[in-house]
Amino acid sequence: MAQSSEDHTTHILDFKYDEDESCALTVLVNDVRFHITVDPKTLQKSSEKPLYYEYLDKIRGLRDAEEREEEIAEEQQITGTGDKKTRSADKDSAVDMTADDESDEDQDSGSAAVELRNWILSAFGDITAEWAPPDRDPIQSSLYEWYHGPTYFYNLRIKGGQLTPELLETTDELNARIEKLVPRLKMPKYIQSIDLPWINANDLTVQSEVSLPEPAHPGKVVDKEGNVYFFKPVVSDEPGPVKREISILQKIAEKELDIKVPYLLGFVSFKNSTTEAMGFLLSNIDGPRPLTKMLKKSVPRAKRADWASRSEKYVKTLHENDIIWGDAKADNFIVDAEDELWIIDFGGSYTVGWVDPELSETMEGDDMGLDKVVKALEDPEGATYDPEETASGLFVTERPSGGVVGKRKRGNEKDEDEEADGVESKKRKEDGVDGAEREETKEHEGGNGSDDEYTPE
């Protein structure tokens, strides 16, 4: 992937921390992976303590923010209620339902994570310039190669009052950590029986990357015959939403419903398997823009009225066929290059500010979210929103262009029934939903996301 000489492309592939306050960050910089571990015990050994305490402050701030948000989510699930001020504080909300003067009093987990990651990456400017310069020769990779590219492993130490990366020798254990990041999921028999091709990941060439929502992954891919698809990776620890979406997309296709939705076109096999998939292939939407970014007075009223009418028609059609959309919001409508409206993301869940928790994955919840979408189209200035804070303000890095990354929360759902019907209910925050068909080209970004992620210089 060729880059402009002044522009690095940094994508977050993984970020986690443990109870001992150690953390591990994996990033992709201009096609090169860097896996960085930070152990507070190692930092503490230095006689120069300020950076050690700075690290503790940042990682504890992240933990506190996540715990606050988890407590709020649990309370809302129990009560089915919650004041608007609390619920609209979730940065996934595409429309802020209140004007809360106290919303910035405590740092949210997304901002805290970005701050910590920037702090870590600030030590890697010289290293990325050497091993992953922005002007390095373009690399055309298969989808398999994208997940198995060159990787450098580092620890962070403190030397001379500065954060200092320490290169580690590559071991089987370290390589196994990277291998765990490759998406894979064994599909139940009812999905295996779908009459669609299983394509080997080596037979698909990556043409674009999606950086948000994290983790980053290939977007537009092309097979050996020149057919173009959008690749949506499976989420190994959230199998329920994956199977829900596949089942609903297949049902829409079988019923030949008159709505614009990405068609399910095939599966990407893990190695040569026809049971374990890395992801699935969808229709590629040309020039996609989340509807959230079209909620502007500058957009002609006639276009907004047409989108409002179509959105109502799409949801009505789904309900008439006993299909629940599941995560109704403006971000899950896409406007293509021809200004046509698409409806996407059938993995389920709800987003705070759009659908009440107790109405998650119900027709009533769909209607609630849809009503807010229509009102926002009718009166864009009547709803307060920030397109740069939406979960699906996806940045597609068209190879060879560049982009930056945003934020991600932890997901830890498990599927208890591998042979379930694929439409089980899952209550998830938006960061746990991989609306990967939502991509947005560089010219439509309008910024780097809700927080500025550090890009090594």
N, C-alpha and C positions, 0 to 999 in steps of 0.2 A: 504494500500500500504506500504509494508515494505521498509525501507531505510537502507543503510549502516550506521554504527554508526557515521561516520565522514561527512555524506553528507545529507544536507537538500535539499528538492525539493521545489522550490518556483515558482509558476505560477502567472502571472498577469491575473486577471479576469475582472477588470474594473479600469479605471483611467480617471478622469475628473476634470475640474476646471471651475469656473464661473467668472463673471465680477468683483466680489468683491475680487478675488484672493484667495478664499477658494478652497480647493481641497479635493477629496475623492479617496482613493485607496483601492481596494479590492484584496487581494491575497489569494492564496491557498498554504498552507505550510504543506506538509505531510498529506494531506486530511483534514486539518482544515482551515476554512476561517477566515480571519481577515479583518474587514472593518474599515478603519482608516480615520478620518476626521481631516483636519487641517484648522483652522480658524485664519487668521492673527490678528483679533481683540483680540483673546484669547492670542496669543503669545505677542502681544503688551502690554498687562497688566503687564507683568513681568518687573521688574526694570532692568533686565539684557537684553540689547537690541541686542547684536551681533547676536544671533541665529535668532531673529526676522528679522533683516536686511538680514541675509543670506538666509532665506526663501524667502523674497521678491525678492532678486536678482535672485534666481533660477526659481521661477515661472514666473517672468517677462522675463527672458531669454527664457523660453519655449514659452511664448506667442509671443515674437518678432520673434522667429525662425519660428513658424507656420504662422504668418502673412506674412513673407518674402516668404515662399514657396507657400502660397495661391496666392499672387500677381503674382509670376512667372507663376503659373499654369493658372491663369486667362488671363495673357498676351499671353501665348502660345495658349490658346483656341481661343482668338480673332484674333490673327495674323496667326495662323497655322504655325508659325515659331519660331525661338529662337536660339540663338547661341549655339554651342555645349557645351561650357563651362558652361552655365547656366543650361542646361537640364541634363547634366551628373552629376550635383551636387546632384541630387536626389538619396538617398541611396538605393532606390529600384532597381536601375539600376544594372543588373547583370554583364554588361560589361561597363567599363568606356571608353567612346569613345574618350576622350582626356586626356592629362596629364596636369591638371590644378593646377598650383602652388599656386593659391589663394583659393582653394576649402575649406580649413580649417579655413579661416579668420573669418567666422561667424559660430557659432555652429548650426548644423541641429536640427530639432525638435526631432528626435529620440534620439539623444545623450542627449539633454536637458531634455527630459522626464525621461530617465534612471537615469540621475544625480539627479534629484529631488526625484525620487522614492527611490534611494539608500539612500539619505539623510534622508527620512522618516523612512525607514526600519532599519536604523542603531540603532534606539532606541528600537528595538524589539528583540534583541538577547536573553535576559533572558526569555522573555515572550514566544517566540516560543520554547525555550528549555523546558519550563515547560508544555505548552499545546499541542505542536506538535513536540515532540522529534523525531529525525531521526530513532531511534530504536523502535518506538512504534509498537505494534502488527499489522500485516497486516489486512487491511480492504477490504473485497470483496464487492463491491457496485454495485447496479444496475445503469443504466443510470439515472434514476430518483433520486436515492439517491445521486449520484455524484453532482447533482445540488442543493441538499437540505441537505447538511452535516452540522455538528456543526459550528457555527459562533460566533465569539467574536467581540464586537464593542468597538472602542477606539477613544478618542480624544487625541491630542498632546498638552502638556503644556510645559512651561519652569520652571524648579525648580532647584535651586542650580547650575545654569549655564549649565544645561543639558536638552536635550529633554526628556520629561517624559510622557509615555503613561498613560492615565486615562481610566480605564475600565468603560463602560457605562452600565446601566441597559437595557436589551433587551426590546424593545417595538414593538408594531404592526407596527409603522411607519418605524422603522429600519429593521424589517423583510421584509417589503414591498420593501425596496431598494434592498435586495438580490433577492427577487422573480422576480424583473424586469430584472435581469440578465439571467433568464432562457429563452432560445430561443423559440420563438413561432411565427407562421405566419399562418394566414388563407389562405388556398390554393384556387385558383379560380376553377370553376367547371370543366374546361378542364383538370386540374391536378387531381382533385378528381376522375374523371372518368377513370384514368389510371388503368389498371387491374394489380395492384400490392398490396401486403399485407400492412396493417397498423398495426405496432407492438407497443404494449404498452411499454413505457420506463421502467416500472418495470420488464419487461420480457427480458431485455438485460443486460448482465453483462459486465462491463468495464474491458478491459485487457490492454489498453494503453492510454496515454494522449498525446495530441499534444500541444506544448507550443507556437509555432510560425506558422503563424502570429497570434498575439493576437486578441481576448482573448483566453486563453487556453481552451481546451475542450476535452472530451473523443475522442479517436481515434478508435482503434480496439475494437469491441464489439462482443459478442457471444449470440445467442438466446438459448432457452431451449432445442432445438434439436441439439445444437452444431454447427450450421451454423455460419460462421465467416463473419463479414461485416466491412466496414469502415463507421463510422458515420460522416456525414457532417452537422453541425448545420445550421439552417436558420439564416439569419441576418435580424432582425425585421425591421430595418430602411432602408434596401436595398432590398426590395422584387423583384425588376426588375431583378437583376443578378441571384437571386435564381431561379426564374421562367424561365429565359433564359436557364440556365444550365439544369434544369429538362427537358425542352422541347427539347433541342438539344440531350441530352442523349437518350431520348425516340425515337427521329427520327432516330438516329444512330442504335438503336436496331431494330426498325421496318424495316429499309432498309438492315439490316444484313451486314453492311459495314465491309470490310476486314481490320480493323485497331484495334490495341490493345488500348482499352479504358475501364475505369472502368464502368461496367454495373450498371444501376439503378435497384436496387433489392427490394426496398420498402420504406416505410415512417415510421417515429417514431411519434406516436400520442402523443399530449399533453393531459395528463390524458386519457380519453377513447374516445376522439374526432376522427372523421374520416374526419374532415374538417380543423382542426388546428393542424399543425405539428411542432414538435421541430426540426426536421431535416429529412434528407433522408439517405438511406443506399446504399452504393456502394460496388463493388467488392473490397476486400482487396488486396493490392499489397504487395507481400512478399519481404522483404528486400529492400525497395525503396530508391533510391538515385536520387536527382535532377541531370539532365544532366549537369548543371552548374559545379557540383563538379567532373565531369568526363572529363572536358576540360583540360587535362594534357598530356604532352608528354609521361609520364610514362604509359599511357593507350595505348595498342597496336594500331598501325595505322589501322589494319584490322577491329578492333572493331569500331573505330571512323568512318571509311568509311561506315561500315554497318549501323550505327546509322544515319549518314547523308543521306544515301539512303532511309532508312525507314522514316525518318522525312519528306523528300520530297514526298514520296508516300502517307503518311498519310494526309498531307495538300492538295495534289492534289485530293485525294479521297473525302475529305470533300467538296472542291470547285466544283467538278463534280456533287455533290449532293446538290448544293446550300446551303451549310452550311459554315458559317463564324466562324472560331475558336475564334477570338476576342482579345486574349492577347498573341500574338506570342512571345515567348522567350525561352531560354534554360531551365529556371526553370520549365516550363510547359511541359517538356518532363521528364519522369521518367525512370530510369534503374532499373529493378528488380533484385532479387537474381540470376536469370539465365542469366543476361545481356540482357534481352529482353527490347525493348523500348516501352513505353506507352506514349500516349498523353492525357493530363488532362486539367481541368479548362476551362469550357465553359461559365463562368459567364460574359465574356466580359471585356471591358476596354482596356487600353494600358499601357505599362511601358516605362518611359522615357529612352532613350538610345537604345531601340529596335524598337519602332514604333513611327513615327511622329504623333502628336496629331490629325492633320487633316485627318489622315488615320485610326484613331481608328475604330475598328469593320467594316473593309472593307476587301475585298479579297486582295487589294493592300497592306494593312497593314499587313495581314498575310504573304504575300510574302516578304515584307521588313524584318519582324522579322525572318522568316525562312532563308532568305539569310544570315543573321548575324549568325544564329545558325550553318549553314553548314560551313561557313568560319571559325568559331571558332573551329569546329571539325577538319577541314583540317589543321589549323594552330593555335593550342591553345596558343602559345606564341605570336602570332601576335595581340591578343586582350588582353587588360588589364582588369582584373576583380578580384574580391575578393569574393570567395565563402561564406565567413562569413558575407558579407553585402547583400546577396540576400534575397529577401522577403520570398522565399520558402525554406530557409535552415532550414527546420522544424526539431525540436527535439522531437522525440517520447519518452515518458517516459514509457517504458515497465514496467508494474507493476510486480516486485517491484523495478525497477531501478530508478535512479534519473536524473534530468536535470535542466536547468535554463532557464530563460526567456529572451526575447529580447525587441523589441519595437513595438509601434503601433501608428497610427495616428487616428484622428477623422474621422468618416464617418457620413454624415447626409443627404443621399439621401432619397427621398420619392417617393413612387409609386402612381401615380395619377389615375391609372385605374386598379382596382382589377381584372377585367375580361379581361385584355389585352392578347395578343397572346403569351406572355412569351418571346419574342425575342426583346423587345424594347432596343434601344441603350442607353447605360449608359457610360458616360465619367468619369472614376474614377481612382484615383491614386492606385497603387498596394496595399497599406496598407488597402484600402477599399475592396480589393478582398480577399475572403476567399478561397484560394486554398487548402482546408483542406485535399484533398486526397494525398497531398504531405507529407509523413512522412519519418522520417529518424531515424534509430536506433542508439543507443548510440555509437556503435563502428565506425560509419561513421560520427560522428558529426564534428570532426576536430576543436572543439572549442566551445565557449559559445555564439557565435553570434557576431555581429559587436560592441557591447558594453557589458561590464561586468556588469550584473545585480547583485545587492547585494543579497547575501544569508546569512541569519542570522546564526551566529555561537553560 
